Amino acid sequence: MTLALNDGAADVSPGLPVIATAADGKLTEVKLTNADGKVVEGKLNAEGTQWNNIEPLGYSKAYKLTATATGEDGKTQTKTSSFTTVKPRTLTYVSTNPMDGTTIGVGQPLAFYFDEPVADKVAAESMLEITTEPKVEGAFYWFNKKEVHWRPKEFWAAGTKITMHVKVYGKHVGDGIYGQEDRIIKTTVGDAVIHEADGQTHQVVTKVNGQVVRTMPTSMGKPADATPVGTYVLMEKHSHMIMDSTTYGLALENGGYRTPVDWAYRMSNSGIFFHGAPWSIGDQGRRNVSHGCLNLSPENAKWVFDNSKQGDVVIVRNSGGPALEPWDGFGDWQVPWETWVKGNR
């Protein structure tokens, strides 16, 4: 009979299973208890030859494993192992975007946010299990020490079911930091909604599952504030908000603005939105006059607001602007696949 942990073992990771095995014969009794004598739940395999805990262990705790086996010769043997689990320097919680129970667009990356810097990125990736129906090719890419995204090679197919299993509890991500809590997040990909915005024709053509459903005049960023070109992913929406340039570093006295708008859908962290702009209706479809946002009529802006969801795609072309930065919102599609798959670790 063998016990996976030697008597006196210290700094045991709670994420590792505690195992007792009978090489010849069967286990007749196995008990794992904590310092208070409380029994940790476990299970025996059908053959009666191996036991493991199914209830997770705690951090910085003492345990005693006692196992008794009866050999094929009828003799019994009992072994014990007392051990202690590791005391983390600190714990890290992992947040996600999207969240559980949501329906997302075909461009939405799966984002994981650790609240502590990750020293061992490869280990951390192994703790993030992504399953999809149907299966797709995908990979991780790190944006900084706390944030990693997973995305497929191409846009998701509508109807794809996604499960994100965060398996970090009891596991070490480096530098004395251990996972705080396991989580399961389920999300589903909805209809393929892609808004194609052209800075030369000044039109937004919206396709749903490949079919054109609406064409809307727009006014993008004026030459001094040209809208970045590239593939954006819609992030969050506000029926009413104040567009405030000072939050992006442009003071009012330097040509900034503080403007109330309706039907705003965020495209980037740097302040690019779809939104209603009744003041520029005369320019929409003709010229680019905004500070970078995609101006629409109130009617069209409300249509986008009502008929789009997080993860839907906006492709901006011919605006005269620089390329959208990959880290600006969900600019993940700006990273070429051959670069993405290397992981940026």
Contacts in CASP RR format, 6 or more apart in sequence:
PFRMAT RR
TARGET T0000
AUTHOR 0000-0000-0000
METHOD contacts of the structure
MODEL  1
MTLALNDGAADVSPGLPVIATAADGKLTEVKLTNADGKVVEGKLNAEGTQ
WNNIEPLGYSKAYKLTATATGEDGKTQTKTSSFTTVKPRTLTYVSTNPMD
GTTIGVGQPLAFYFDEPVADKVAAESMLEITTEPKVEGAFYWFNKKEVHW
RPKEFWAAGTKITMHVKVYGKHVGDGIYGQEDRIIKTTVGDAVIHEADGQ
THQVVTKVNGQVVRTMPTSMGKPADATPVGTYVLMEKHSHMIMDSTTYGL
ALENGGYRTPVDWAYRMSNSGIFFHGAPWSIGDQGRRNVSHGCLNLSPEN
AKWVFDNSKQGDVVIVRNSGGPALEPWDGFGDWQVPWETWVKGNR
1 20 0 8 1.000
1 21 0 8 1.000
1 22 0 8 1.000
1 23 0 8 1.000
1 27 0 8 1.000
1 67 0 8 1.000
1 69 0 8 1.000
1 77 0 8 1.000
1 79 0 8 1.000
2 20 0 8 1.000
2 21 0 8 1.000
2 23 0 8 1.000
3 19 0 8 1.000
3 20 0 8 1.000
3 21 0 8 1.000
3 65 0 8 1.000
3 67 0 8 1.000
3 79 0 8 1.000
3 81 0 8 1.000
4 16 0 8 1.000
4 17 0 8 1.000
4 18 0 8 1.000
4 19 0 8 1.000
4 20 0 8 1.000
4 21 0 8 1.000
5 12 0 8 1.000
5 18 0 8 1.000
5 65 0 8 1.000
5 81 0 8 1.000
5 83 0 8 1.000
6 81 0 8 1.000
6 83 0 8 1.000
7 80 0 8 1.000
7 81 0 8 1.000
7 82 0 8 1.000
7 83 0 8 1.000
8 81 0 8 1.000
8 82 0 8 1.000
8 83 0 8 1.000
8 84 0 8 1.000
9 81 0 8 1.000
9 83 0 8 1.000
9 84 0 8 1.000
10 83 0 8 1.000
10 84 0 8 1.000
11 84 0 8 1.000
11 85 0 8 1.000
11 86 0 8 1.000
11 87 0 8 1.000
12 57 0 8 1.000
12 83 0 8 1.000
12 84 0 8 1.000
12 85 0 8 1.000
12 86 0 8 1.000
13 85 0 8 1.000
13 86 0 8 1.000
13 170 0 8 1.000
13 171 0 8 1.000
13 172 0 8 1.000
13 178 0 8 1.000
14 56 0 8 1.000
14 57 0 8 1.000
14 58 0 8 1.000
14 59 0 8 1.000
14 61 0 8 1.000
14 85 0 8 1.000
14 86 0 8 1.000
14 169 0 8 1.000
14 170 0 8 1.000
15 56 0 8 1.000
15 57 0 8 1.000
15 169 0 8 1.000
15 170 0 8 1.000
15 171 0 8 1.000
17 52 0 8 1.000
17 53 0 8 1.000
18 32 0 8 1.000
18 40 0 8 1.000
18 52 0 8 1.000
18 53 0 8 1.000
18 57 0 8 1.000
18 63 0 8 1.000
18 65 0 8 1.000
19 50 0 8 1.000
19 51 0 8 1.000
19 52 0 8 1.000
20 27 0 8 1.000
20 30 0 8 1.000
20 50 0 8 1.000
20 51 0 8 1.000
20 52 0 8 1.000
20 65 0 8 1.000
20 67 0 8 1.000
20 79 0 8 1.000
21 49 0 8 1.000
21 50 0 8 1.000
21 51 0 8 1.000
22 48 0 8 1.000
22 49 0 8 1.000
22 50 0 8 1.000
22 69 0 8 1.000
22 71 0 8 1.000
24 71 0 8 1.000
24 72 0 8 1.000
25 49 0 8 1.000
25 69 0 8 1.000
25 70 0 8 1.000
25 71 0 8 1.000
25 72 0 8 1.000
26 47 0 8 1.000
26 48 0 8 1.000
26 49 0 8 1.000
26 69 0 8 1.000
26 70 0 8 1.000
26 71 0 8 1.000
27 44 0 8 1.000
27 48 0 8 1.000
27 49 0 8 1.000
27 50 0 8 1.000
27 51 0 8 1.000
27 67 0 8 1.000
27 68 0 8 1.000
27 69 0 8 1.000
28 68 0 8 1.000
28 69 0 8 1.000
28 70 0 8 1.000
28 76 0 8 1.000
29 66 0 8 1.000
29 67 0 8 1.000
29 68 0 8 1.000
30 42 0 8 1.000
30 44 0 8 1.000
30 51 0 8 1.000
30 65 0 8 1.000
30 66 0 8 1.000
30 67 0 8 1.000
30 68 0 8 1.000
31 39 0 8 1.000
31 65 0 8 1.000
31 66 0 8 1.000
31 67 0 8 1.000
32 39 0 8 1.000
32 40 0 8 1.000
32 42 0 8 1.000
32 53 0 8 1.000
32 63 0 8 1.000
32 64 0 8 1.000
32 65 0 8 1.000
32 66 0 8 1.000
33 39 0 8 1.000
33 40 0 8 1.000
33 63 0 8 1.000
33 64 0 8 1.000
33 66 0 8 1.000
34 40 0 8 1.000
34 61 0 8 1.000
34 62 0 8 1.000
34 63 0 8 1.000
35 61 0 8 1.000
35 62 0 8 1.000
35 63 0 8 1.000
40 53 0 8 1.000
40 55 0 8 1.000
40 57 0 8 1.000
40 63 0 8 1.000
41 53 0 8 1.000
41 54 0 8 1.000
41 55 0 8 1.000
42 51 0 8 1.000
42 52 0 8 1.000
42 53 0 8 1.000
42 54 0 8 1.000
42 55 0 8 1.000
43 51 0 8 1.000
43 52 0 8 1.000
43 54 0 8 1.000
44 50 0 8 1.000
44 51 0 8 1.000
45 51 0 8 1.000
51 67 0 8 1.000
56 169 0 8 1.000
56 170 0 8 1.000
57 63 0 8 1.000
57 85 0 8 1.000
57 170 0 8 1.000
58 85 0 8 1.000
59 85 0 8 1.000
59 86 0 8 1.000
59 87 0 8 1.000
59 88 0 8 1.000
59 91 0 8 1.000
59 170 0 8 1.000
59 178 0 8 1.000
60 84 0 8 1.000
60 85 0 8 1.000
60 86 0 8 1.000
60 87 0 8 1.000
60 88 0 8 1.000
61 84 0 8 1.000
61 85 0 8 1.000
62 82 0 8 1.000
62 83 0 8 1.000
62 84 0 8 1.000
62 85 0 8 1.000
63 82 0 8 1.000
63 83 0 8 1.000
63 84 0 8 1.000
63 85 0 8 1.000
64 80 0 8 1.000
64 81 0 8 1.000
64 82 0 8 1.000
65 80 0 8 1.000
65 81 0 8 1.000
65 82 0 8 1.000
65 83 0 8 1.000
66 78 0 8 1.000
66 79 0 8 1.000
66 80 0 8 1.000
67 78 0 8 1.000
67 79 0 8 1.000
67 80 0 8 1.000
68 76 0 8 1.000
68 77 0 8 1.000
68 78 0 8 1.000
69 76 0 8 1.000
69 77 0 8 1.000
69 78 0 8 1.000
70 76 0 8 1.000
71 77 0 8 1.000
86 172 0 8 1.000
86 178 0 8 1.000
88 176 0 8 1.000
88 177 0 8 1.000
88 178 0 8 1.000
88 179 0 8 1.000
89 175 0 8 1.000
89 176 0 8 1.000
89 177 0 8 1.000
90 116 0 8 1.000
90 176 0 8 1.000
90 177 0 8 1.000
91 116 0 8 1.000
91 177 0 8 1.000
91 178 0 8 1.000
91 179 0 8 1.000
91 180 0 8 1.000
92 114 0 8 1.000
92 115 0 8 1.000
92 116 0 8 1.000
92 118 0 8 1.000
92 168 0 8 1.000
92 173 0 8 1.000
92 177 0 8 1.000
92 178 0 8 1.000
92 179 0 8 1.000
92 180 0 8 1.000
93 114 0 8 1.000
93 115 0 8 1.000
93 179 0 8 1.000
93 180 0 8 1.000
93 181 0 8 1.000
94 112 0 8 1.000
94 113 0 8 1.000
94 114 0 8 1.000
94 115 0 8 1.000
94 128 0 8 1.000
94 166 0 8 1.000
94 168 0 8 1.000
94 179 0 8 1.000
94 180 0 8 1.000
94 181 0 8 1.000
94 183 0 8 1.000
95 112 0 8 1.000
95 113 0 8 1.000
95 115 0 8 1.000
96 110 0 8 1.000
96 111 0 8 1.000
96 112 0 8 1.000
96 113 0 8 1.000
96 164 0 8 1.000
96 166 0 8 1.000
96 183 0 8 1.000
96 185 0 8 1.000
97 110 0 8 1.000
97 111 0 8 1.000
97 113 0 8 1.000
98 104 0 8 1.000
98 108 0 8 1.000
98 110 0 8 1.000
98 185 0 8 1.000
98 187 0 8 1.000
98 310 0 8 1.000
99 185 0 8 1.000
99 187 0 8 1.000
100 184 0 8 1.000
100 185 0 8 1.000
100 186 0 8 1.000
100 187 0 8 1.000
101 185 0 8 1.000
101 186 0 8 1.000
101 187 0 8 1.000
101 188 0 8 1.000
102 187 0 8 1.000
102 188 0 8 1.000
102 310 0 8 1.000
103 187 0 8 1.000
103 188 0 8 1.000
103 189 0 8 1.000
103 190 0 8 1.000
103 309 0 8 1.000
104 156 0 8 1.000
104 187 0 8 1.000
104 188 0 8 1.000
104 189 0 8 1.000
104 190 0 8 1.000
104 309 0 8 1.000
104 310 0 8 1.000
104 311 0 8 1.000
105 156 0 8 1.000
105 189 0 8 1.000
105 190 0 8 1.000
105 191 0 8 1.000
105 192 0 8 1.000
105 193 0 8 1.000
105 234 0 8 1.000
105 309 0 8 1.000
105 310 0 8 1.000
105 311 0 8 1.000
105 312 0 8 1.000
105 313 0 8 1.000
106 155 0 8 1.000
106 156 0 8 1.000
106 157 0 8 1.000
106 158 0 8 1.000
106 189 0 8 1.000
106 190 0 8 1.000
106 192 0 8 1.000
106 193 0 8 1.000
106 194 0 8 1.000
106 311 0 8 1.000
106 312 0 8 1.000
106 313 0 8 1.000
107 151 0 8 1.000
107 155 0 8 1.000
107 156 0 8 1.000
107 233 0 8 1.000
107 311 0 8 1.000
107 312 0 8 1.000
107 313 0 8 1.000
107 330 0 8 1.000
107 333 0 8 1.000
108 156 0 8 1.000
108 189 0 8 1.000
108 233 0 8 1.000
108 310 0 8 1.000
108 311 0 8 1.000
108 330 0 8 1.000
109 149 0 8 1.000
109 150 0 8 1.000
109 151 0 8 1.000
109 233 0 8 1.000
109 330 0 8 1.000
109 332 0 8 1.000
110 130 0 8 1.000
110 149 0 8 1.000
110 150 0 8 1.000
110 151 0 8 1.000
110 162 0 8 1.000
110 164 0 8 1.000
111 147 0 8 1.000
111 148 0 8 1.000
111 149 0 8 1.000
111 330 0 8 1.000
112 128 0 8 1.000
112 147 0 8 1.000
112 148 0 8 1.000
112 149 0 8 1.000
112 150 0 8 1.000
112 164 0 8 1.000
112 166 0 8 1.000
113 146 0 8 1.000
113 147 0 8 1.000
114 124 0 8 1.000
114 146 0 8 1.000
114 147 0 8 1.000
114 148 0 8 1.000
114 173 0 8 1.000
115 146 0 8 1.000
116 146 0 8 1.000
116 173 0 8 1.000
116 177 0 8 1.000
117 145 0 8 1.000
117 146 0 8 1.000
117 175 0 8 1.000
117 177 0 8 1.000
118 124 0 8 1.000
118 145 0 8 1.000
118 146 0 8 1.000
118 148 0 8 1.000
118 173 0 8 1.000
118 174 0 8 1.000
118 177 0 8 1.000
119 145 0 8 1.000
119 173 0 8 1.000
119 174 0 8 1.000
119 175 0 8 1.000
119 177 0 8 1.000
120 172 0 8 1.000
120 173 0 8 1.000
120 174 0 8 1.000
121 142 0 8 1.000
121 148 0 8 1.000
121 345 0 8 1.000
122 345 0 8 1.000
123 171 0 8 1.000
123 172 0 8 1.000
123 173 0 8 1.000
123 174 0 8 1.000
124 148 0 8 1.000
124 168 0 8 1.000
124 173 0 8 1.000
125 140 0 8 1.000
125 148 0 8 1.000
127 166 0 8 1.000
127 167 0 8 1.000
127 168 0 8 1.000
127 171 0 8 1.000
127 173 0 8 1.000
127 179 0 8 1.000
128 140 0 8 1.000
128 148 0 8 1.000
128 150 0 8 1.000
128 164 0 8 1.000
128 165 0 8 1.000
128 166 0 8 1.000
128 167 0 8 1.000
129 164 0 8 1.000
129 165 0 8 1.000
129 167 0 8 1.000
130 150 0 8 1.000
130 162 0 8 1.000
130 163 0 8 1.000
130 164 0 8 1.000
130 165 0 8 1.000
131 162 0 8 1.000
131 163 0 8 1.000
131 165 0 8 1.000
132 152 0 8 1.000
132 160 0 8 1.000
132 161 0 8 1.000
132 162 0 8 1.000
132 163 0 8 1.000
133 160 0 8 1.000
133 161 0 8 1.000
134 157 0 8 1.000
134 160 0 8 1.000
136 152 0 8 1.000
136 153 0 8 1.000
136 156 0 8 1.000
136 157 0 8 1.000
136 160 0 8 1.000
137 152 0 8 1.000
137 153 0 8 1.000
138 150 0 8 1.000
138 151 0 8 1.000
138 152 0 8 1.000
138 153 0 8 1.000
138 341 0 8 1.000
139 150 0 8 1.000
139 151 0 8 1.000
139 153 0 8 1.000
139 340 0 8 1.000
139 341 0 8 1.000
139 343 0 8 1.000
140 148 0 8 1.000
140 149 0 8 1.000
140 150 0 8 1.000
140 343 0 8 1.000
141 148 0 8 1.000
141 149 0 8 1.000
141 150 0 8 1.000
141 151 0 8 1.000
141 332 0 8 1.000
141 335 0 8 1.000
141 340 0 8 1.000
141 343 0 8 1.000
141 344 0 8 1.000
142 148 0 8 1.000
142 343 0 8 1.000
142 344 0 8 1.000
142 345 0 8 1.000
143 149 0 8 1.000
143 326 0 8 1.000
143 327 0 8 1.000
143 344 0 8 1.000
149 330 0 8 1.000
149 332 0 8 1.000
151 332 0 8 1.000
151 333 0 8 1.000
151 340 0 8 1.000
153 337 0 8 1.000
155 192 0 8 1.000
155 313 0 8 1.000
156 162 0 8 1.000
156 189 0 8 1.000
157 189 0 8 1.000
157 192 0 8 1.000
158 189 0 8 1.000
158 190 0 8 1.000
158 191 0 8 1.000
158 192 0 8 1.000
158 209 0 8 1.000
159 188 0 8 1.000
159 189 0 8 1.000
159 190 0 8 1.000
160 188 0 8 1.000
160 189 0 8 1.000
161 186 0 8 1.000
161 188 0 8 1.000
161 189 0 8 1.000
162 186 0 8 1.000
162 187 0 8 1.000
162 188 0 8 1.000
162 189 0 8 1.000
163 184 0 8 1.000
163 185 0 8 1.000
163 186 0 8 1.000
164 183 0 8 1.000
164 184 0 8 1.000
164 185 0 8 1.000
164 186 0 8 1.000
164 187 0 8 1.000
165 182 0 8 1.000
165 183 0 8 1.000
165 184 0 8 1.000
165 185 0 8 1.000
166 181 0 8 1.000
166 182 0 8 1.000
166 183 0 8 1.000
166 184 0 8 1.000
166 185 0 8 1.000
167 182 0 8 1.000
168 178 0 8 1.000
168 179 0 8 1.000
168 180 0 8 1.000
168 181 0 8 1.000
168 182 0 8 1.000
169 179 0 8 1.000
169 180 0 8 1.000
169 181 0 8 1.000
169 182 0 8 1.000
170 178 0 8 1.000
170 179 0 8 1.000
171 178 0 8 1.000
171 179 0 8 1.000
172 178 0 8 1.000
173 179 0 8 1.000
190 309 0 8 1.000
191 208 0 8 1.000
191 209 0 8 1.000
192 207 0 8 1.000
192 208 0 8 1.000
192 209 0 8 1.000
192 210 0 8 1.000
193 206 0 8 1.000
193 207 0 8 1.000
193 208 0 8 1.000
193 307 0 8 1.000
193 308 0 8 1.000
193 309 0 8 1.000
193 312 0 8 1.000
193 313 0 8 1.000
194 206 0 8 1.000
194 207 0 8 1.000
194 210 0 8 1.000
194 312 0 8 1.000
194 313 0 8 1.000
194 314 0 8 1.000
194 315 0 8 1.000
195 204 0 8 1.000
195 205 0 8 1.000
195 206 0 8 1.000
195 274 0 8 1.000
195 304 0 8 1.000
195 308 0 8 1.000
195 312 0 8 1.000
195 313 0 8 1.000
195 314 0 8 1.000
195 315 0 8 1.000
196 204 0 8 1.000
196 205 0 8 1.000
196 206 0 8 1.000
196 207 0 8 1.000
196 315 0 8 1.000
196 317 0 8 1.000
197 203 0 8 1.000
197 204 0 8 1.000
197 218 0 8 1.000
197 220 0 8 1.000
197 294 0 8 1.000
197 314 0 8 1.000
197 315 0 8 1.000
197 316 0 8 1.000
197 317 0 8 1.000
197 319 0 8 1.000
198 204 0 8 1.000
198 205 0 8 1.000
198 317 0 8 1.000
198 318 0 8 1.000
199 218 0 8 1.000
199 220 0 8 1.000
199 227 0 8 1.000
199 288 0 8 1.000
199 316 0 8 1.000
199 317 0 8 1.000
199 318 0 8 1.000
199 319 0 8 1.000
199 320 0 8 1.000
200 317 0 8 1.000
200 318 0 8 1.000
201 285 0 8 1.000
201 318 0 8 1.000
202 217 0 8 1.000
202 218 0 8 1.000
202 219 0 8 1.000
202 220 0 8 1.000
202 284 0 8 1.000
202 285 0 8 1.000
202 286 0 8 1.000
202 287 0 8 1.000
202 288 0 8 1.000
203 215 0 8 1.000
203 216 0 8 1.000
203 217 0 8 1.000
203 218 0 8 1.000
203 285 0 8 1.000
204 215 0 8 1.000
204 216 0 8 1.000
204 217 0 8 1.000
204 218 0 8 1.000
204 294 0 8 1.000
204 296 0 8 1.000
204 300 0 8 1.000
205 212 0 8 1.000
205 214 0 8 1.000
205 215 0 8 1.000
206 212 0 8 1.000
206 213 0 8 1.000
206 214 0 8 1.000
206 215 0 8 1.000
206 216 0 8 1.000
206 304 0 8 1.000
206 307 0 8 1.000
207 213 0 8 1.000
214 300 0 8 1.000
214 303 0 8 1.000
216 296 0 8 1.000
216 297 0 8 1.000
216 300 0 8 1.000
216 303 0 8 1.000
216 304 0 8 1.000
217 284 0 8 1.000
217 285 0 8 1.000
217 286 0 8 1.000
217 296 0 8 1.000
217 297 0 8 1.000
217 300 0 8 1.000
218 284 0 8 1.000
218 285 0 8 1.000
218 294 0 8 1.000
218 295 0 8 1.000
218 296 0 8 1.000
219 277 0 8 1.000
219 280 0 8 1.000
219 283 0 8 1.000
219 284 0 8 1.000
219 285 0 8 1.000
219 286 0 8 1.000
219 287 0 8 1.000
219 288 0 8 1.000
219 289 0 8 1.000
219 290 0 8 1.000
219 294 0 8 1.000
219 295 0 8 1.000
220 226 0 8 1.000
220 227 0 8 1.000
220 288 0 8 1.000
220 290 0 8 1.000
220 292 0 8 1.000
220 293 0 8 1.000
220 294 0 8 1.000
220 295 0 8 1.000
220 316 0 8 1.000
220 319 0 8 1.000
221 227 0 8 1.000
221 288 0 8 1.000
221 289 0 8 1.000
221 290 0 8 1.000
221 291 0 8 1.000
221 292 0 8 1.000
221 293 0 8 1.000
221 319 0 8 1.000
222 288 0 8 1.000
222 289 0 8 1.000
222 290 0 8 1.000
222 291 0 8 1.000
222 292 0 8 1.000
223 288 0 8 1.000
223 320 0 8 1.000
225 290 0 8 1.000
225 291 0 8 1.000
225 292 0 8 1.000
226 288 0 8 1.000
226 292 0 8 1.000
226 319 0 8 1.000
226 320 0 8 1.000
226 321 0 8 1.000
226 322 0 8 1.000
227 272 0 8 1.000
227 288 0 8 1.000
227 290 0 8 1.000
227 292 0 8 1.000
227 293 0 8 1.000
227 294 0 8 1.000
227 316 0 8 1.000
227 319 0 8 1.000
227 320 0 8 1.000
227 321 0 8 1.000
228 268 0 8 1.000
228 272 0 8 1.000
228 316 0 8 1.000
228 319 0 8 1.000
228 321 0 8 1.000
228 322 0 8 1.000
228 323 0 8 1.000
228 324 0 8 1.000
228 325 0 8 1.000
228 328 0 8 1.000
229 316 0 8 1.000
229 317 0 8 1.000
229 318 0 8 1.000
229 319 0 8 1.000
229 320 0 8 1.000
229 321 0 8 1.000
229 322 0 8 1.000
229 323 0 8 1.000
229 324 0 8 1.000
230 315 0 8 1.000
230 316 0 8 1.000
230 317 0 8 1.000
230 323 0 8 1.000
230 324 0 8 1.000
230 333 0 8 1.000
230 334 0 8 1.000
231 313 0 8 1.000
231 314 0 8 1.000
231 315 0 8 1.000
231 324 0 8 1.000
231 331 0 8 1.000
231 333 0 8 1.000
231 334 0 8 1.000
232 267 0 8 1.000
232 268 0 8 1.000
232 272 0 8 1.000
232 313 0 8 1.000
232 314 0 8 1.000
232 315 0 8 1.000
232 316 0 8 1.000
232 324 0 8 1.000
232 330 0 8 1.000
232 331 0 8 1.000
233 267 0 8 1.000
233 311 0 8 1.000
233 312 0 8 1.000
233 313 0 8 1.000
233 314 0 8 1.000
233 329 0 8 1.000
233 330 0 8 1.000
233 331 0 8 1.000
233 332 0 8 1.000
233 333 0 8 1.000
234 265 0 8 1.000
234 266 0 8 1.000
234 267 0 8 1.000
234 274 0 8 1.000
234 308 0 8 1.000
234 309 0 8 1.000
234 310 0 8 1.000
234 311 0 8 1.000
234 312 0 8 1.000
234 313 0 8 1.000
234 314 0 8 1.000
235 265 0 8 1.000
235 266 0 8 1.000
235 267 0 8 1.000
235 268 0 8 1.000
235 269 0 8 1.000
235 310 0 8 1.000
235 311 0 8 1.000
235 329 0 8 1.000
235 330 0 8 1.000
236 265 0 8 1.000
236 266 0 8 1.000
236 310 0 8 1.000
237 263 0 8 1.000
237 264 0 8 1.000
237 265 0 8 1.000
237 266 0 8 1.000
237 305 0 8 1.000
237 308 0 8 1.000
238 264 0 8 1.000
238 266 0 8 1.000
239 262 0 8 1.000
239 263 0 8 1.000
239 264 0 8 1.000
239 305 0 8 1.000
240 260 0 8 1.000
240 261 0 8 1.000
240 262 0 8 1.000
240 264 0 8 1.000
241 260 0 8 1.000
241 261 0 8 1.000
241 264 0 8 1.000
242 258 0 8 1.000
242 259 0 8 1.000
242 260 0 8 1.000
242 261 0 8 1.000
243 257 0 8 1.000
243 258 0 8 1.000
243 259 0 8 1.000
243 260 0 8 1.000
243 261 0 8 1.000
243 264 0 8 1.000
243 271 0 8 1.000
243 273 0 8 1.000
243 275 0 8 1.000
243 291 0 8 1.000
243 293 0 8 1.000
244 257 0 8 1.000
244 258 0 8 1.000
245 251 0 8 1.000
245 252 0 8 1.000
245 255 0 8 1.000
245 256 0 8 1.000
245 257 0 8 1.000
245 258 0 8 1.000
245 291 0 8 1.000
246 252 0 8 1.000
246 256 0 8 1.000
246 258 0 8 1.000
248 270 0 8 1.000
248 271 0 8 1.000
250 256 0 8 1.000
250 257 0 8 1.000
252 258 0 8 1.000
256 291 0 8 1.000
257 291 0 8 1.000
261 273 0 8 1.000
261 275 0 8 1.000
261 276 0 8 1.000
261 277 0 8 1.000
262 275 0 8 1.000
262 276 0 8 1.000
262 298 0 8 1.000
262 301 0 8 1.000
262 302 0 8 1.000
263 274 0 8 1.000
263 275 0 8 1.000
263 276 0 8 1.000
263 296 0 8 1.000
263 298 0 8 1.000
263 301 0 8 1.000
263 302 0 8 1.000
263 304 0 8 1.000
263 305 0 8 1.000
264 273 0 8 1.000
264 274 0 8 1.000
264 275 0 8 1.000
264 276 0 8 1.000
264 301 0 8 1.000
264 305 0 8 1.000
265 273 0 8 1.000
265 274 0 8 1.000
265 275 0 8 1.000
265 304 0 8 1.000
265 305 0 8 1.000
265 308 0 8 1.000
266 272 0 8 1.000
266 273 0 8 1.000
267 273 0 8 1.000
267 274 0 8 1.000
267 294 0 8 1.000
267 314 0 8 1.000
268 324 0 8 1.000
268 328 0 8 1.000
268 329 0 8 1.000
268 331 0 8 1.000
269 328 0 8 1.000
269 329 0 8 1.000
270 325 0 8 1.000
270 328 0 8 1.000
270 329 0 8 1.000
271 293 0 8 1.000
272 292 0 8 1.000
272 293 0 8 1.000
272 294 0 8 1.000
273 293 0 8 1.000
273 294 0 8 1.000
274 293 0 8 1.000
274 294 0 8 1.000
274 296 0 8 1.000
274 301 0 8 1.000
274 304 0 8 1.000
274 305 0 8 1.000
274 308 0 8 1.000
274 314 0 8 1.000
275 293 0 8 1.000
275 294 0 8 1.000
275 295 0 8 1.000
275 296 0 8 1.000
275 301 0 8 1.000
276 295 0 8 1.000
276 296 0 8 1.000
276 297 0 8 1.000
276 298 0 8 1.000
276 300 0 8 1.000
276 301 0 8 1.000
276 302 0 8 1.000
277 284 0 8 1.000
277 290 0 8 1.000
277 293 0 8 1.000
277 295 0 8 1.000
277 296 0 8 1.000
277 297 0 8 1.000
277 301 0 8 1.000
278 297 0 8 1.000
278 298 0 8 1.000
280 289 0 8 1.000
280 290 0 8 1.000
280 295 0 8 1.000
281 297 0 8 1.000
283 289 0 8 1.000
283 295 0 8 1.000
284 295 0 8 1.000
284 296 0 8 1.000
284 297 0 8 1.000
288 319 0 8 1.000
289 295 0 8 1.000
294 314 0 8 1.000
294 316 0 8 1.000
296 304 0 8 1.000
311 330 0 8 1.000
313 333 0 8 1.000
316 324 0 8 1.000
323 334 0 8 1.000
324 331 0 8 1.000
324 334 0 8 1.000
325 331 0 8 1.000
325 334 0 8 1.000
326 332 0 8 1.000
326 334 0 8 1.000
326 335 0 8 1.000
332 340 0 8 1.000
END
